[in-house]
């Protein structure tokens, strides 16, 4: 199989459907609490509309005077178990979310989606 073959569109049926990697409701509650405790409360979320396998949303933590950065935190990436090098197995990092810090003057105002 070529490197990019797994990204090609497949006919969807029971034999070819890709698995979904999703958090349970309990895991989402734990992640929500972790994001709020570590990065701050968030009011907005970029919700992914369609996904072939991992449902990935991005929580947007607004800048504050004490922490003048936008923090974009994924919610969903960690539901997938990553293949990691054997020497890193003891660190239990097979599941990870991602955080991006952006300056407070970064334009996160996106135009509305067209119907």
C-alpha positions in Angstrom: 0.0 0.0 0.0 1.4 3.4 -1.0 1.9 6.0 1.7 -1.2 8.1 0.7 -3.5 5.2 -0.4 -5.3 5.2 2.9 -6.5 8.8 2.2 -8.1 7.9 -1.0 -11.9 7.8 -1.0 -13.4 4.3 -0.6 -16.8 3.0 -1.3 -18.6 2.8 2.1 -19.9 -0.5 3.2 -19.4 -2.8 6.2 -16.2 -4.3 4.8 -14.5 -1.0 3.8 -15.9 1.4 6.4 -13.2 3.0 8.5 -13.4 2.8 12.2 -14.5 5.8 14.3 -12.3 6.8 17.2 -14.5 8.7 19.7 -14.3 9.5 23.4 -16.9 8.2 25.7 -19.1 10.8 27.5 -17.1 10.3 30.7 -13.8 10.8 28.8 -15.1 14.0 27.3 -16.1 15.3 30.7 -12.6 14.6 32.0 -11.0 16.3 29.0 -13.3 19.3 29.3 -12.3 19.7 33.0 -8.6 19.3 32.1 -8.8 22.0 29.4 -10.5 24.4 31.7 -8.1 23.7 34.6 -4.9 23.9 32.5 -5.7 26.5 29.9 -8.8 28.4 31.0 -12.5 28.4 30.3 -13.6 28.3 26.7 -16.8 29.8 25.2 -16.3 28.9 21.6 -15.6 25.6 19.7 -14.8 25.0 16.1 -16.9 21.9 15.5 -15.8 19.5 12.8 -18.7 18.9 10.5 -17.6 15.7 8.8 -14.8 13.3 9.5 -13.7 10.0 8.0 -12.4 8.6 11.3 -11.5 10.9 14.2 -14.0 13.6 15.2 -11.9 16.6 16.0 -13.2 19.9 17.5 -11.0 22.8 18.5 -11.8 24.7 21.8 -10.9 28.4 21.8 -9.6 29.8 25.1 -9.7 33.6 24.8 -6.7 35.8 25.8 -6.7 37.4 29.3 -4.5 40.1 30.8 -2.5 37.5 32.7 -2.2 35.2 29.7 -2.3 37.3 26.5 -2.7 34.4 24.0 -5.4 32.5 22.3 -5.1 28.9 23.1 -6.6 26.5 20.6 -7.0 23.0 22.2 -8.1 20.0 20.2 -10.8 17.7 21.6 -10.9 14.4 19.9 -7.4 13.6 18.6 -6.5 11.6 21.7 -9.3 9.1 21.1 -6.9 7.5 18.5 -4.1 5.4 19.8 -0.9 6.5 18.1 2.0 4.1 17.2 5.0 5.3 19.2 8.6 4.1 19.4 9.1 1.2 21.8 11.5 3.2 24.0 8.7 5.8 24.7 6.0 3.2 25.8 6.7 3.8 29.5 5.6 7.5 29.2 2.1 6.5 28.1 1.9 9.1 25.3 -0.1 7.0 22.9 -3.1 9.4 23.3 -2.5 13.2 22.7 -4.4 16.4 22.1 -2.8 19.4 20.6 -2.4 23.0 21.8 -1.6 26.0 19.7 -0.8 29.4 21.3 -1.6 32.4 19.1 -1.0 36.1 19.8 -4.0 38.0 21.2 -4.2 40.2 18.1 -4.5 37.1 15.8 -7.6 37.3 13.7 -9.8 34.4 14.5 -12.9 36.0 13.1 -13.9 33.7 10.2 -16.5 34.5 7.6 -19.8 32.7 8.0 -20.2 29.4 6.1 -22.2 29.5 2.9 -25.3 27.2 2.9 
